[in-house]
Amino acid sequence: MDIRPLTPGYAVSPQIDADDLPAIAAAGFTTVICNRPDPEVGPDQSCATMRQAAEAAGLTFSELPLVQETLTPENAARQRDMIEAASGPVLAYCRSGTRCTVIWALGQAGRMPTDEILQAATKAGYQLDGMRPVLEALAKQD
């Protein structure tokens, strides 16, 4: 498990396994969001399998499968709503954690300064500097 915090209440991770969920709960997370579509994984990492293991560990499980084409402001708002509705810290995962970081960054545009968004991503190991123009454009729309 490679948990990378972006904020005190939101962290991202590359793909996790069902066996990781008790440790995720023990680490204080209350919600897990899967941003990885089922066609990218085998049955042992499907959303249904992960949901069952998460709920058995006492976690809330949500899914918002993302691919490049669905990294949209609308899905960013959906992810942000899931994070805000959580009763405690949230862990989102995908193949590498990049999609979880990108969708978070899009959802924070206009709520956080662009420099802070990019710094949080960089600190977590995700280089999103190329998104600066998009984040700044979204911030101006709010």
Buried (B, 14 or more C-beta within 10 A) or exposed (E): BEBBBBBEBBBBBBBBEBEBBBEBBEEEBBBBBBBBBBEEBEEEBBBEBBBBBBEEBEBBBBBBBBEEEBBEBEBBEBBBEBBEEBEEBBBBBBBBBBBBBBBBBBBBBBEBEBEEBBEBBEEBBBEBEEBEEBBEEBBEEE
